Amino acid sequence: MKVALIQLAYGDDESVADRTARVVDLVLAQEGHDLVVLPELWPAGGFDYRAWDERAEPVDGPVARALAAAAREARVTLHGGSIVERATPTDGDGHGLWNTSLVFSPAGELVATYRKIHRFGFGEGEPKLMDPGADLVVIDVPVASAGPRASVAVGLSTCYDLRFPELYRALLDRGAEVFVIPAAWPAKRVAHWTLLGQARAVEDQCVVIQCNTAGTHAGHEMGGRSQVVDAQGVVLATAGHHEEVLSVEFDPAETHAWRGAFPVLADRRLR
Ligand SMILES: O=C(O)CCC(=O)C(=O)O
């Protein structure tokens, strides 16, 4: 399976339209990959709380349409990172905004959405402005290099979710072989990002794909250090601190071989 992680850098001075055009060009350049991944909240700004309401859009809004067209043209499954979703009409009695990941098929169809379950901010930011997601999402992503019918089961989560191992056990129990985690994770705690990604890979025997943000926006320096970790905990690739595209290939069959050779998951006693 060939994956590309677009570790996007942005500051405060780029319009959403300009950033979207730049992202589309980056996605188009990844033709030949099975899966392309973007970071969390790149259109609205991961920490740009004050702009979230104005930049919120539905899951078929302008950013989503641009990403759908890019996925179709590049013929890739595109995890478009996340947007600030405004549901129309508002379903629920909260804020009406969610931190929502969007996944598009190589045909450009929206095949999955995932609303971030654990909101980051300790009473500010997400808990103050957004509603929490409630649904676990695992999707089949086609792997062209492994034959026309081959696919892998990919569990979705977002940024701060990484701190909650029970979520990943639940995704594992729904068949996940790979976890994809877009983020806007700050530089000052990037060591946790690296360590927890490796921990999730080892404890759940899954491949972990972590796509972070770079640059500085809204006064927050982002950590970069996107990584892909295999099911044995081996780091297959790591990005640096700046904007970068990480292209990584791994064999999903190795995950199953490892689970068979070291069947620790069969010894679980608390469920
Ligand atoms: O958990 C952390 O340290 C960072 C989380 C975060 O920035 C987020 O979820 O947006």
The ligand as an SDF file (V2000), in Angstrom:
LIG
                    3D

 10  9  0  0  0  0  0  0  0  0999 V2000
   -3.0820   16.4980   22.8720 O   0  0  0  0  0  0  0  0  0  0  0  0
   -2.3380   17.3920   22.5000 C   0  0  0  0  0  0  0  0  0  0  0  0
   -1.2720   17.6520   23.0750 O   0  0  0  0  0  0  0  0  0  0  0  0
   -2.6850   18.2230   21.2980 C   0  0  0  0  0  0  0  0  0  0  0  0
   -4.0710   17.9620   20.7930 C   0  0  0  0  0  0  0  0  0  0  0  0
   -4.5100   18.9650   19.8100 C   0  0  0  0  0  0  0  0  0  0  0  0
   -3.8340   19.9060   19.5090 O   0  0  0  0  0  0  0  0  0  0  0  0
   -5.7980   18.8090   19.1360 C   0  0  0  0  0  0  0  0  0  0  0  0
   -6.4960   17.8050   19.3250 O   0  0  0  0  0  0  0  0  0  0  0  0
   -6.1610   19.6960   18.3350 O   0  0  0  0  0  0  0  0  0  0  0  0
  1  2  2  0
  2  3  1  0
  2  4  1  0
  4  5  1  0
  5  6  1  0
  6  7  2  0
  6  8  1  0
  8  9  2  0
  8 10  1  0
M  END
$$$$
